[in-house]
Amino acid sequence: MLGESTPDEIGSSLSLMSSSSRRRFLFGLLALAPALGFWLFLTNARLHRVDAVTNLVETDVAIDPASPTGYAGGLRNLIVPGHNNESSQWIIQTQQMLAPGGDWRIREVRYDNAPVGRTVLTPSPFRWWLGLLAEIDHWVSGRPVGISVERAARISGPVLQLLLLVGATAFVAWRFGLWAAGLVSTALATLFPFGGSFLPGQSTDGSLILVCLSASGVLLLAGLSPGRSAGASSIGSVPLANPAAPWWFLAAGLAGGISLWLNPLRSAPIIGGIGLGGLLIAWRAHRGRQSDVTASLLPWRYWALGGAVTTLATYLLEYSPQHLGRLDLRVVNPFYGLAWIGLGEVLTRFDRCLLPGGTRRDRRVLAAVSAAVVTLIVTPVVLHATGAYDLFTADPDAARLTNLVGGPIAENFWTWLRNDGVTLTFFASCLPALLVIVAAALLLRPATGDLPAGAIATAFGPAFVMLGVSCAQLRSWNEFGATIPSLLIALTAFVNRAPTAKFVRAMGIAGMFLVLVPGALLLTREARADRHAPATELEVTALIERDLAHWLARQAGPDGAIVLAPPNLTMALIYHGGLSGLGTPFPDNKAGFLASMRIAGAPSADEAQAVAQARSLGYIVMPSWDTFLDEYAPQGTADAPKTLWGFLRTWRPPRWLRPMPYHLPQVAGFEEQAVAVFRITELQDNATALSRLAEYFVEMGMMREAAAVALALERSYPADLGAAVARTLVARAARDPQAFGRAIDDVQAGLARDEAENLTWDRRVSLAIALVDGDCLEQAQEEVKHCLAEIDEDQLRSLTTVSLHRLLVMTRTFGLKIDNPQIYLLAQQLLPPEMRDRR
């Protein structure tokens, strides 16, 4: 039966009866071996997948040590698994931090909500961690530091997991024994979805948060284990079994404070759960033997002090001096430390009020408890009243169980169960909850023995709270996993102290190992499948978006461009192409998101143009595989097809937009997809706008649409030279000799009227192409000479890929050349490699 225990009894139960701490440490290393082997297997398989997908399609990028990304033009090459936008953002910000003149704290970025930019609220520790790994890689390999950041992103999560695995196993073996170390090492390697936060390539701060939360719980239990000279220290007049207990509690508070620095909304529930565990300890002691009640006091003030001081120090470190006035529940701030002090005081006073003949009615005690409770309750109210972020605002990532590709996404636990049923993923995630149920059952039994109920209560509190939070949002199953190592330590202590046969105790240990088996099976299955499976739809999409971003960056030039696209694609264009965007899927970028919605959903072309000009917009990109703006941009308008996005979907672009042909790379599974790219340009006359649209359709192989536009040009603008040129190109592609003859005659008539001088530079290139198609070679040669005389970088970038290719072919055919070597080099770079070979 479960009884009550003092800190001395708790500690003696937590430490298995080995004669030497050194021997326990060495045995812990043996316990680490299976978990380390499993980690190596998973990491190797996942890294192989990341590299295989990244290199599946060859890219045409050049290394440039002067570039912040390490690649010329600010491009990036690594395919981030799962289209993880947070990971892409961490890589961008770390490269910005390490670039010459970069700040060690990133407080502002301009890659989204362009050109204004936005404030960055994310804390710095994970950028420092990623930057440290990048600097090591740069020092060892000699790569540009920007490329080293990408390399570091591949391994930042696995390295953190390895450090946690080795450090925690050695520490637990030293303090708590071999069986506890074996269970903890196995859990840290196999627990699901906990292990999904340490994936290669998905470099996010969630992995660092889980490390700190796991450490905080284990350190608290260390404070409950006995020192070598029990009774050598005290709290007031109450002796402590472990003289180092205050310092372990202080260290636990420090680890919890760092996790609060990283993400208060993900860490605060566990801190509150530890408080619940402290209340349970005092309650159990009050129900126990009267002679042991006085020994139930624990140094909660040290724990609260460690957390509060860390909170204040990290707030000053992160935001001083310019941002000290920011009070936002999404980031660390002194009010969290104040609430922590209040929690520590409540736990301390609650302990003392339960002493026999204690001071429950003492006015000073009541006043102290009341002040602490008020601090806990009022802090979030004050923050909300000052305009801080609502604590309960929905987090778009909260519905994702794991970063593993194909992981469940659901609003809450019950929705997940209803949608997916009882799968291996569900079973592996929920089975560790049995440990919480077992702990609750043990705590509810009568307090008549000397078993470690205090240790169980300390571990049970945060696990119970996080289990409840996990039912509300799936992502919290990861934080629930961070509480499992402490719970395993406490339950192992109970099993080894239970007055039962060795066989029964062995079965208890085996049962805890069995709880972890489904997670190991699931992770093994996923790793094996990833190693041999073909590219998934999400991976193919990422490859396409990388190619599109690189092409668009070349079209935009060294100054870049601001892009409007669906939020996820916008982030891909920013990451891979070094471009800037408006709306991205980050809560901090509300202004940019609203600007995107306003332009895409504008009920008139004039309104859309005004906002686009105010934002210095350069391109609009419409992918067929991402319909976010199709669904959300028209909201609030009476007629969705008459919005800008609706006009573009039906190929009725306003005259300030020019379609730019882009051909998707040939990747299996993506043959039916397409993307439309529109370049913001000066206001065109109707004939020019329709002519460019017709030539766009020809280059994209949309001959039915091209023929329709050519017919409209012939009827509405029969005497326009540019319209005649477009008709010539359409007729040639359609192999319609009669239409071609009429069009080329109209071209000659326009030339006779000297209308060529009125054409824009790119239209004169089209004129030369039309003349070549009509065997008017002398006239074509003169047009090519004129084009070469006026060529510059901007003119070159205004050409479509086919027009540029044919211009270079005509240049060589007529024995001409581009005199400026930089322009010639740029012309080659703008062509895809296969077209360079065909010249």
N, C-alpha and C positions, 0 to 999 in steps of 0.2 A: 504493500500500500504506500501511496505517496504521502510523505509527511512534510513537516516544515523544516527549514534549514536556515542557519545563520550564515553570514559570509564565510566563516571558517569552514562550516560544513559544505557550503556550496563549492568553495575552492578545493577542498580535499576531494570532493567527488569529481570535479572537473579535471584534476590531475590524476592520470592513471599512475598506479603505484610502481613507477620505475625508479631505480636507484640513482640515475644520473641524467641531468638535463641534456648533457652532450650526447648521451646514447639515444635519448628520445629524438634529438635533432637529426642524428644519422639515420634512425629508423624512418623519420619523416621523409628523408630523401628517397628511401626505398618506396615509400608510399606514393611519391611523386612520379615514379617511372611510368606506370601505366597511363596516367593522365597526360604526362608529357608526350608519350607516344601517340596518343589519340589527338592531341593538339597538333603535332607535327603532320599527321595524316590529313586532318581537316585543312590546315593552313596550306599545305602543299597543293592539295586538290583545288582549293579555292583560288590560290594565286595562279595556278595553271589556267583556270577558266578566265580570270581577269585578263591575263596576257593574251590568251588565244582570241578572245573577242576583240580586244584592242587592236590586234594585228590581223584580224580577219580580212579587212579591206586596207590595201596599201594607201598611205597618205603621202601627199607631196608637200612636206614641211621641211624647212631648213633651220638648222640650229643657229641661234644668234645670242651669244653670251650677254650682249648689251640689253636684250629684251627682258622685261620682268618675268616672262614665262619661260625664257630660255629658247623659244622658237621665234623665228622671224615673223613680224606682223602681229605679235601678241597672241598667236594661236596656242591651243593646247591639244594634246593627243590622247591622253588616257580616257578610256570609256569607263565612267563610273557605273558600277553595277546597280541595277534597279532604278536607273534614272533618279538617283538620290540627289535632289537639289541642294540639300543642306551640305552634303559632302563637297559638291562643286563650289559652294560658297566659301567653305573653309579653305579650300585650295586657293581660290582667288585672293582671299584676304591674307593668307599667309604669304603668298608671293608679293602682295602689295607691301606687307610688313618688312620683308627681306630685301625689297628693291632698294637701290641707292636713294637715300633721302627718306626712306620709309620710317614710320613711327612704330615703336614697339607696342603701342596700344592703338588699335584701329577704331576710331570713333566716327568716321564718315567714309562713305563710298559713293561713287558716281556712276557705277555700271548699271544701276537701275534708277527709276524715277528721273531719268536723264532729261535735260542736262542739269537739273537742280541737284540731284543726289539725295541722300537721306542719312540720318543718324544711325549708327550701328550700336545696338544694345548688347549683342552677344559678348560674353566675357572673354578675356585674353588667354587663360591657361591652356586651352586646347591649341590655339594658334602657336603658343610657345612650344608646346610639345611637338607639334608637327614641324615647326621651324627648327627645333633641336635635331630631330631625325634628318631633316633636309641638310642641315649644316654638316652633320656627320657624313652623309652620303656625298656631299659636295667635296669635303676634305679627302675622303677615301678615293673617290672615282674621278674627280676633276671635272665632273659635269657642271654646266651652268646651274646656279642655285635654283632657278625657276624650274628646270627639269627635275632637279633633286626633290622639290616639293611634291611633284607628281609621283616620283618613286617612293617618297616617304608615305604618301597617302595609301599606297598599296599595302604597307605593313604596319601602319600606326596602330590599328586596332589589334592585330595579332600580337604585336610586341607588348602592348598594354596587358593583354590577357596573359601572356607568358610571365610578365613581371608579377602580376597578381597571383598567378598559379604558384610560382616558385616562392615568393615572399610569404603568402598566406600558409602554404603547406609547411614551410620551415617553422614559421611562428607557432602554428597550431601544434605541431609536433613537440616543440619546446615547452609550450605552456599546458597542453591538454592531452598529449599522448598520441600513440600511433594510430589507433582506430579512428579517432577524430580527424587526424591529418589525412588519412586515406579517404574518408568520406568527403571532407572539404575539397581535396584535390579532384576527386571524381566529379563532385558537383560543379566546380568551377570550369571543368572541361566539357561536361556533357549536359548540363542543365539547359532546358529549352523553355522559353525563347531567350534566356539570358545570353547564351553563346552567340545569338544572332546580332548582338551589338558590337562584336569584335571582328567584323568581316573585312577581309582584304579589299582595298579599293573604296570602301564606304567609310570614309574618315569623318566621324562625327564626335561631338563632345559627350554623347550618351555613354560611350565606353568609359570615359574618365569619371563620369558621375557614378557609374556602377562600381568602379574600383573604390571610390571614396566611401560610398554607402556600405559596401561590404566590410571595409576596414573599420568603420565606425562601430559596427555591431560586434565584431570580434574583439576589438580593444575594450569595449565595455565588459565583456565576459572575462577578459584578462584582469580587470580590476576586481573581479569577484574571486579570483583564485588566490591562494595563500602565498605569502612571501616566506622567506627562510626563517624569519623571526616573528612569528605571529604575536600579535598583541603589542608590537613596538610602536604603534602609532594609534592616534585616536581622533575622533571628531568631538571636540568639547571634552566631555567626560566619558564618552562612549568609546570603548576600544575597537580597533579595526583588526581583522584577521590578517589583512594584507597591508603592510606599511606603505606600499607603493600604490595603493588603490586610488588616492586622489590624483596621482599623476597619470594613471591609466584612464581615469575618467576625463581628465583634462585633454589627453591625447585623443580620446574618442570624440570629444567636443570639437577639437581642432579639425579632425577628418570630416565630421558632419558640417562644420562651418565652410570647409572648402567645397563640399558638395552643394551647399546652399549658394555659394559664390557662382558655381557653374550653372545651376538652374534651381531657383527656389521652389517653383511650382512642382517639380518632380521630387525634391528632397524634403520639403516641409512635412508631407504625410508620414515619412519614416521617423522624423524627429518627434512628431506628435505621438507616433506609435511607441517610441522609447519611453516617452512620458507615461503612456498607458501601462507599460511594463513596470515602471517604477511604482505606480499606484497599486498594481497587483501585488508587488513584493510586500509593500507595507500592509495591505489588506490581509495577505496570507500570514504575515508575522503576527498580526493582531489576533488572528484566529488560532495561533499556535500556542506553544507552551509559554507561560508568563515569564519564566526565567530567561527566555531567549529573545523576548520582544525588544529589549534595549539594544541588542546587537544587530537589529535589522536596519539601523540607519546606514545610509550610503552617501558618498560625497557628491550628491547631485549638484551642489553649488559649483563644484569644480568643473563638472561637465558643462553646465550652463555658462560658466565663465569662459571656458575654452571656446565654446561655440560663439558666444557674444563678442569676445575680443577678436576672434578670427573674422567674424562678419564685419565688424567695424574696420579692421585693418584692410581687408580685401576691398571694401567699399572705397576707402581712401586711395588704395593702390590703383584701383580700376578707374575711378572717375575724378580724382583731384587733378587740377583745381577747377577746370571749366565746367564740369558736369555734376558738381556736388549737390546741386539743388534738385536733381532728378529723384523723384519718389515714384517708383514703378514696381508693382508686385512681380513683374517678369524678371527683374534683376535684383541683385543683392542690395540692401540698404539698411541703415542703422535700426530701423523699426523692427526688422527681423531679430536683431540682437536683443532689443528691448523685450520682445515677446519671449525670447529664449531665457532671459534672466527671470522673467515672470514664471515660466514653466519650472525652472530649477527651484525657485522659491516655493512654489506650490508643492512640489514633491518633498522638499525638506520639511516644510511645516506640516504636511500631511503625516509624514513619518512621526514627528514629535507629538502631534496631537493624539496619536494612537498609543503612546506610552502609558503604562499603568499609572493612574493618578496624574496624567499629563495635564498640560495647560490648554485644554481645549477651549476654555472660556476666557482665557486671558485676553484682555482688550488689545494688547500689543500684537499677540499672535493673530487675532481676528483681523486686525488692521493690515498686518503684513499679507495674510492670505487674500484678503479682499483686494489689496492693491495689485497683487500678482495676477489674480483672476481678471481684474479690470484691464491690466496691461495686455493679457492674452486676447481679450475680446475686442478691446478698442483699437488695437493696432491696425487690423485690416480695414476697420471702418474709417479710421482717419485717412489711410492711404487712398481709399476709394473716394472719400469726400474731397480730397485735394486734387482729384482728376486723374488718379493713377489708374492703371489698367485693371479691368475687372478680373478678379481671381477666377471667375467661372466662365470666362469667355472661351468659346470652343477653340481647340487646337486642331488644325487640319491633320496633323500627324498622329493625333491621339488614337485614331481608329485603326492604326496599323500595328499588328501584333509583333512583327519582326521585319528586319531589313532584308531577309532572305527573299529572293525573287519568287513571286507566286504565293507569298504568305497571306494569311487571312486579313481582310479589311472589313470591319464591321463597326457599327455605332457603339455597341456594347456587347457584353458577354452573351446575353440571351439572343441577340440578333445573330451573333456568330454561330451559336448552337443551332438556331433555327435554319440558318442558311446552309451550313456545312455538315451538320450532324456530328456524330462521334467518330472522328477520324483519328489517325495516329498523331497528327499535329495537336488536336484537341486533347487527346489522352496524355501526351507528353507534357503539355502545358499545365494541365489541371491535376495530374497525379501528385505532385509535391504538396498540394493543398491538404493531402491526408496527414502530413506532418503537423500542420496547424490544428487539425481536428484531434490528433493524438495528444498534442500539447495541452489543448483546452480540457480534454478529459482528465489528464493528470492533474491539472490545476484545480479542478472541481472536486477532487477526491479529498476525504478528510485529512487534516494535518496532524498525523499521529506518528510519523517516522522522522528519519533524518535525511531524506532524499532531496535532491537539488531543485526544489520548486522555485527558488529565487532565480536560478539561472534560466529555467524554462520560462518563467514569467518575463524576464528581460528580453529573451529572444522572441517570445510569443507576441508581445505587444506590437512591434513594427510589422511582423508577418501578418498578423490578423488585420491590421489597418490596411496594408497594401493589398491584401486579398479582397477586401471590400472595394477599394479604389479600382482594382483590376476588373471588377465586374462592371464598372461604369465606363472604363476606357481600356482598350486592349493593350495599349503600349505599356501600361503600368505593370503588366506581367513581368517585364524586365526588371523593374524595381522590386517586385515581389521576389524574384529570383535572387536579388542581392541580400535578402533577409534569410535565405535558406541556409547558408553556411553557419551562421550563429545558431540557428535552430537545430542543425545537425550536431553541433558541439554540445549543446545543452541536453539533447535527447541521448546522445552517446554517454554522457556523464550519468544520466538516470539509469540507462541500461547496465552500465558497469557497476553501479552502486546498489542495484536492486537485489533484495534478499531472495534470489531465485537460483535455480541450477545454472551451471555454465552453458548447458545446451540452450536453455531459454534465452539467456543473454546473447548467445551467438545468433539465435534466430532473430532477435531484435536488431542486431547490427546488420544481418543479411537483409532484413526487411527494408531498412533504410537504403541499402545499396540498390535493392530492386526498384525502389521509387524512381531512381535515376536511369534505369535501363531504357525506358521508352525514348527519352531524350537522346541517348547515345545511338539507338537504332535509327531514329529520325535523322539526326545529323549525319550519320554514316550514309544513309540512303541518299540524302540530298547531295553529299559530296561526290559520291560515285556517279550519280545521274548528271551532275554538272560537268564532270570530267569528260563524258563521252556524248552528251546530248548535243543535237544541232542547236544553232543560235535560236533563241526564243524571239517572239515578236517584239518584246521590249528591247532586246539587244539589237535586233535589226533596226528598229526605230532609232536607237542611239547612234548606230553607224551612219544611217541616212542623215540624221541631224548634224553629225560631225562634218560630213561631206558638204552639206548645205552651208554650214557656218564658215568653213574654210573658203568655199566659193564666194560667199557673200562678202567675206573680209577682203578678198582680192578685188572684188568689184568696188568696194567702198574706198579702198586706198589706205594710205598710212594714217590718215586722220580719223579713220573709223567712221561709223555712222550710228544713228539711233534708230532702233527697229521696233515696230509694232507687230506683235504676234501673240498667240495664246501664251499664258504665263509659263507653262512648262517648256515650250519651245523657245520662248524668249530667254530663259535661263540657259538652255543649251547653246543658243547663239552667242550669248555673253561669254559662257565658259569656253567653248571650243573656238569661237571666232574672235575673241577679244573685242566684241562690239559692245554697244550700250543699248539699253532697252527701257521700256516704260513699265509695264506691269510684270511683276514676278510673283511667285507663290510664297511670299514671305509676309507675315503680319506687319512688319515694320514698314513695308512699302505700300501702304494704303493709298497714298497720293498718286503714285505711279499706276497702280491698279485702276483707280477711278479715271485717270486720264485715258488709259487704254479703252475702258468701257465707253467713255464719252465719245472718243473718235470712232470706234467701231460701230457704236449704236447711234451715231448722229443722224437725225432725221433729214438732214440736207447736206449736200456736198460742200456748200459754203461754210457751214458750221464746222464740219470735219476738217476742212482745209485751214480754218482759222486756228483751231486747237493744234493741228499738226505743225503749222508754221511757228506757233508760240513755243512748241516743244522741239523745234529744229529737227523734225522727223525726217529720216532719209529713206526708209523702206517699210513696206507693209508685206508681211509674209503670211500666206494662208495655206496651211497643210490640210490635206484631206483626212489625215489620221488623228487630228486633234480638233474637235468641234466645240471647244469650250466657249469661244467667243460667239459662235453661231447660236448657242443656247442662252448665253447670259447677256451678251451685248444688247439685244433688242428689248430687254426688259424695260418696261416703262414707256414704250412706244406703241402706238395703236397699230402700226403696219410694219412688221419686221422686214419684209422684202424691200421696203423703201429706205432702210437704213444704209449707211455706207457699206457695211459688211454684206447686206443683202444684195446691193448692186454689184459688188465684186464677185459674189458667188454666181451671179447670172451673167457675168462678163459684160457689165455695163459700167466700166470705170469712169470716173469724172476726168475732165481734161487735164488735171494737174497730176495724174498718175499715169505712168508708162509701164506696161508689163515687160518683164525681163525674163527671157527663156532660161530655164534651169532644168537639166535632165537628171533625174534620180539615178544613182549608180545601180547597176544590175545586181540586185541581191535577191536570192530566192525567197519567196513569200511576200514580196513587196511590189509585185508587178502591177497590181491594180491601184496603187497609191500614186498621188501626184501632189505637187505643191505649186502655188502661184505666187510669184514675187513681183511686187509693184514698186517702182522707183518714183519718189516724189520729184517732180520736175517743174519747170516753169509752165505757165498756162499755155496749152497747145491750141491751135485752131482745130476745128472739127476734122478737116481733111487729114492733117498730120496725125492726130490722135487715132483715127480709124486706120490710116495706113500702117502705123506701127503695130496696131492690134492685129491687122491682117498678117503682117510678116511674123508676128509672134505665133499665131496659129499655125503658119506654115512650118516654122522651125520646131514646134512642139508636135507636129504630125496631126493636128486637129483640122483636117482638110474640109470637113463639112462647115465648120464655123468660118474658116478662111474664105471659102467660096461665098458664103453669105455676106461677109464684110466686103469682099471684092465687088459683088453685085451692087451693094449699096453705094460704094465709091463710084462705080461706073454711072449709076443713075443720078447721083447727087453732085458729083464733082468730075464731070467728064473732061474738063479743060485744065484740071490741076495736075502739074507735072509729078508731084510726090504721090498723088493717088494713082497715076498711071504706072509709076514704078512699082508700087505695091501690087497692082493688078498683074503686072508682068511676072513678078515672082510667084504669085499665087497660081497663075495659069501654067507656068513652067512646072511647078511642083505637081499640079493636077494633070499634067500632060494633055492640055486642051489647046491644040494649035490655033483654033479659030479665036478663042479669047486672047491667046498670046499675041496673035497678029494684030488684033485691034489695040491691045495695050501698048505694044512696041511702037505702033504708028502714033499713038497719042504721046508717047515719050519723045519721039522725034519732033512732033509738032511743038511740044513744050520747049525743047532745046532750041528750035528755030526762033522761038520768042524770047530767048535768053533768060528763061525762068530758073535755070540751075543756080544762079547766084542767090536766089531767094531761099534755097533749101538749107536746112541745118547740116552740120558736118556729117553726122551719121546718115542722113538721108542722101547725101552725095555719094557716100560709100555704097548705099543701096542702088543708087543710080548707076554707078560703075558696074556693079554686079549684073543689073538688068541689061546693060549694054553688052556685056560679055555674053550673056545668055542669048541675046539677039544677034550675035556675030558682028557687032559694031565695034570692032577692036580698037580702031584709031580713036574714036570718041571715048571709049572706056579708058584708054591709056591716058588721055588728057585729064579725065576726071581723077584717076589715080594720082597723077602728078599733083593736081590741085590738093587732094586730100593729104598727101605726104608733106606738102609745103606748109600746111596748117596743123599738122598733127601735134598733139601734146598729151599729157597723161590723162587729163579729164576727158578729152575727146576719145581717147583709146578706150577708157572705161565705159563710155556711153554705148559702145558697140555690143551686139549680141555675140555669143561664141562663134556662130556660123559666119556672121558678117566679118568678124575679125580674122577668122581662118581664111576666108576667101580674099580679103584684102591682102594678106601676106602672100597668098598664092599668086594673085595678080601682080603684086610687086615683083616677085621673082620671075614671073612669065614675061613681063615687059622689060626686064633688065634694069629695074629700079631698085632702090634700097632706102632704108630708113637711116638717115645720117646720124641721128642722136643715138649712141649706143645704149643709154639708159632706157630710152623709149623702146628700142628694139628688144632689150632684155625683158621689159615689162610686158610687151606683146607676147613673148614666149611664155612668160609666167601666167598670163591670163588664159592661155589655152590649156586644156587638159592634156596630159602626157600623150594619149593616143593620137590626138590631133597634131601635136608637134611632130610626131613621126611621119604623119601622112603629108606634111608639107613638102 
